[in-house]
Amino acid sequence: MLHNCHIQESSSTAAAFTWEPKMRKLFRSPPPVYELEALLGNYKGGTHHVDQVFPNLFLGDVNIARDRKKLRTMGITHILNVAHASWEFTGDNIDYGPDIQYYGITIEDCPDFDISVFLRPGAKFIHNALSTPGGCPKCDFLQSLLGWYLFLGTIDHGVLRITQGSFTFLVMRFFIPFFNGKVLVHCVLGKSRSATMVLAYLMIYQRFTLADAIRHVSQYRCIAPNRGFLQQLQHLEMELHYTFWRCYMF
């Protein structure tokens, strides 16, 4: 039987002391860096300015970040620039207008740079962006119609009620996400800094392992986080798994 970590301090401390040696054996360390780098070479496609690597999550370079017309066509509602104010980036003065929420983080693409302090804030911005309703005016209109349909389904209208009941799950699982925000995460080339941030999001909010996150993103875009960033993602994975087992133990 599982016990939540929010219990009395004395019991929690005793449990941690008793189970910690076994707990460390319950999860394995992430693969070594050279194996992670080998996974990065799995991409077989071409080179693009932007690629969708997860529903409504786009990974791109500075060129797509400067193309406001293309961003509007894509329906982008949020932009995370992880090369903000960096020495090689000159696009910080772009005016995206009121329809796009911008968040800039200054990260240098250097193996010695401490990116770990930015991983959780950046991942949280992505998560909030993907959870924000109202990606476009047409979507708002369709979502309103859908809301009325679901409301009418709660009224005893015979066939309509039956249809609503069987249809609700499919709508909420597959239809509603199309109405949520769309976020572009970019740096200069869209391969190292921004890719590291996307990997961190998948690990923190989607429960991917680091290796699985790399495999997933590499299906859609060529990425190449530097070795220092990979090592810090390794530490993030160990932290996430250790926290999980500290909170839920037999």
C-alpha positions in Angstrom: 0.0 0.0 0.0 1.4 3.4 -1.0 1.6 6.3 1.5 1.7 9.9 0.5 4.7 11.9 1.6 2.6 14.4 3.5 2.6 12.7 6.8 3.8 13.5 10.3 7.4 14.7 10.4 8.6 12.0 12.8 7.0 9.2 10.7 8.3 10.7 7.5 11.9 11.0 8.9 11.8 7.4 10.2 10.5 6.1 6.9 13.1 8.0 4.9 15.9 6.6 7.1 14.6 3.1 6.9 13.9 2.9 3.2 16.6 5.2 1.7 19.2 2.4 1.1 16.5 0.3 -0.7 15.1 3.4 -2.4 18.3 4.1 -4.2 18.2 0.7 -5.8 14.6 1.2 -7.2 15.6 3.5 -10.0 18.6 3.3 -12.2 20.9 6.2 -13.2 20.4 7.8 -16.6 22.6 6.5 -19.4 26.1 7.9 -19.7 26.6 11.0 -21.8 28.2 9.1 -24.7 25.1 7.0 -25.0 22.9 10.1 -24.9 25.0 11.6 -27.7 24.5 8.5 -29.8 20.7 8.9 -29.4 21.0 12.4 -30.7 22.2 11.0 -34.1 18.9 9.2 -34.7 17.3 12.1 -36.7 17.1 11.3 -40.4 15.1 14.2 -41.7 16.1 17.6 -43.2 16.9 20.9 -41.6 14.0 23.3 -40.9 13.6 26.6 -39.1 10.9 25.1 -36.9 9.4 21.7 -36.1 6.5 20.6 -33.9 8.0 18.1 -31.4 5.0 17.7 -29.1 1.3 18.7 -29.5 1.3 22.5 -29.8 5.0 22.7 -28.8 7.4 24.0 -31.5 11.2 24.0 -31.4 12.9 26.5 -33.7 15.7 29.0 -34.5 16.0 32.7 -34.6 14.7 32.9 -38.2 11.3 31.7 -37.3 11.3 33.9 -34.2 11.7 36.9 -36.5 9.0 35.9 -38.9 5.9 37.4 -37.3 3.6 36.6 -40.2 4.6 32.9 -40.1 4.0 32.9 -36.3 0.5 34.3 -36.8 -0.2 31.6 -39.4 1.0 28.9 -37.0 -1.2 30.3 -34.3 1.7 30.8 -31.8 0.5 32.3 -28.5 3.6 32.1 -26.4 7.4 32.4 -27.2 10.2 31.3 -24.9 13.5 32.7 -26.1 16.4 31.1 -24.2 19.0 33.2 -26.0 17.6 36.5 -24.7 20.2 39.2 -24.5 23.0 36.7 -25.3 26.0 38.0 -27.2 25.1 36.3 -30.5 21.4 37.1 -30.6 20.0 40.4 -31.9 16.3 39.8 -32.0 15.3 40.9 -28.5 13.7 44.1 -29.8 11.0 42.2 -31.8 7.5 43.5 -31.0 5.2 40.6 -31.0 2.1 42.6 -30.0 -0.5 41.8 -27.4 -1.5 38.4 -28.9 1.8 36.7 -28.1 3.3 36.3 -24.6 7.0 36.5 -24.6 9.4 35.2 -22.0 13.2 35.6 -22.3 16.0 33.8 -20.5 19.7 34.5 -21.0 21.6 31.3 -21.5 25.0 30.9 -23.1 25.6 27.8 -25.2 28.6 26.7 -23.1 29.2 23.4 -21.4 30.2 25.2 -18.2 27.1 27.3 -18.1 24.7 26.5 -15.3 21.4 26.0 -17.1 19.9 23.9 -14.3 18.6 27.0 -12.5 16.4 27.9 -15.5 15.0 24.4 -16.4 12.1 24.5 -14.0 11.0 28.1 -14.7 11.3 27.5 -18.4 9.4 24.2 -18.3 6.7 25.9 -16.2 6.2 28.6 -18.8 5.8 25.9 -21.5 3.4 24.0 -19.4 1.3 27.1 -18.6 1.3 28.1 -22.3 0.1 24.7 -23.4 -2.7 24.9 -20.8 -3.9 28.3 -21.9 -7.1 28.2 -23.8 -7.9 30.4 -26.8 -5.2 29.8 -29.4 -7.1 31.7 -32.2 -10.5 33.5 -32.7 -11.9 30.6 -34.8 -11.0 28.2 -32.0 -12.7 30.4 -29.4 -15.9 30.3 -31.5 -15.8 26.6 -32.0 -15.0 26.0 -28.3 -18.0 28.1 -27.4 -20.2 26.0 -29.6 -18.7 22.9 -28.1 -19.4 24.2 -24.6 -23.1 24.7 -25.4 -23.3 21.2 -26.9 -21.9 19.7 -23.7 -24.2 21.8 -21.6 -27.3 20.8 -23.6 -26.2 17.2 -23.2 -26.8 17.5 -19.5 -30.5 18.1 -20.1 -32.7 15.1 -20.6 -33.1 15.2 -24.4 -33.1 11.5 -25.1 -30.7 10.8 -28.0 -28.8 14.0 -27.4 -28.1 13.0 -23.9 -26.9 9.6 -24.9 -24.7 11.1 -27.7 -23.2 13.6 -25.3 -22.4 10.9 -22.8 -20.5 8.8 -25.3 -18.9 11.7 -27.0 -17.6 13.7 -24.0 -14.5 11.6 -23.4 -13.3 11.8 -27.0 -13.9 15.5 -27.1 -12.0 16.2 -23.9 -9.2 13.9 -24.8 -8.6 14.8 -28.4 -10.6 17.9 -29.4 -10.0 20.4 -26.5 -6.2 20.4 -26.8 -6.4 22.0 -30.2 -7.9 25.1 -28.5 -5.0 25.6 -26.2 -2.0 27.8 -26.6 0.9 27.1 -28.9 4.4 27.8 -27.8 7.6 28.3 -29.7 10.8 27.6 -27.8 13.9 28.9 -29.6 17.5 30.0 -29.3 19.7 30.9 -32.2 20.0 27.5 -34.0 17.2 25.7 -32.2 19.5 22.7 -31.4 21.2 23.1 -28.0 19.7 25.6 -25.5 16.1 25.5 -26.6 16.3 21.7 -27.1 17.6 21.3 -23.6 14.6 23.3 -22.3 12.1 21.2 -24.3 13.7 18.0 -23.0 13.4 19.3 -19.4 9.7 20.1 -20.0 9.1 16.5 -21.2 10.9 15.2 -18.2 9.2 17.4 -15.5 5.6 17.6 -16.8 5.3 14.6 -19.1 7.3 12.1 -17.0 9.7 11.2 -19.8 13.1 9.7 -18.9 16.0 11.7 -20.4 16.7 9.0 -23.0 13.0 8.7 -24.0 12.8 12.5 -24.3 15.8 12.6 -26.6 14.4 9.7 -28.7 11.0 11.5 -29.0 12.3 14.9 -30.0 14.9 13.4 -32.3 12.1 11.9 -34.4 11.1 15.4 -35.4 14.1 17.6 -35.2 17.9 17.4 -35.2 19.0 18.5 -31.8 22.5 18.7 -30.2 22.6 19.9 -26.5 26.2 20.3 -25.5 27.8 17.8 -23.1 27.5 20.1 -20.1 23.7 20.5 -20.7 23.3 16.7 -21.0 25.1 16.2 -17.7 22.8 18.7 -16.0 19.7 16.9 -17.5 21.1 13.7 -16.1 21.1 15.4 -12.6 17.6 16.6 -13.2 16.4 13.0 -14.0 18.0 11.7 -10.8 16.5 14.5 -8.8 13.0 13.8 -10.3 13.2 10.1 -9.7 14.6 10.5 -6.2 11.8 12.9 -5.3 9.2 10.5 -6.6 10.5 7.6 -4.5 10.9 9.8 -1.4 7.2 10.7 -1.7 5.7 7.3 -2.5 7.1 4.3 -0.7 5.8 1.0 0.4 
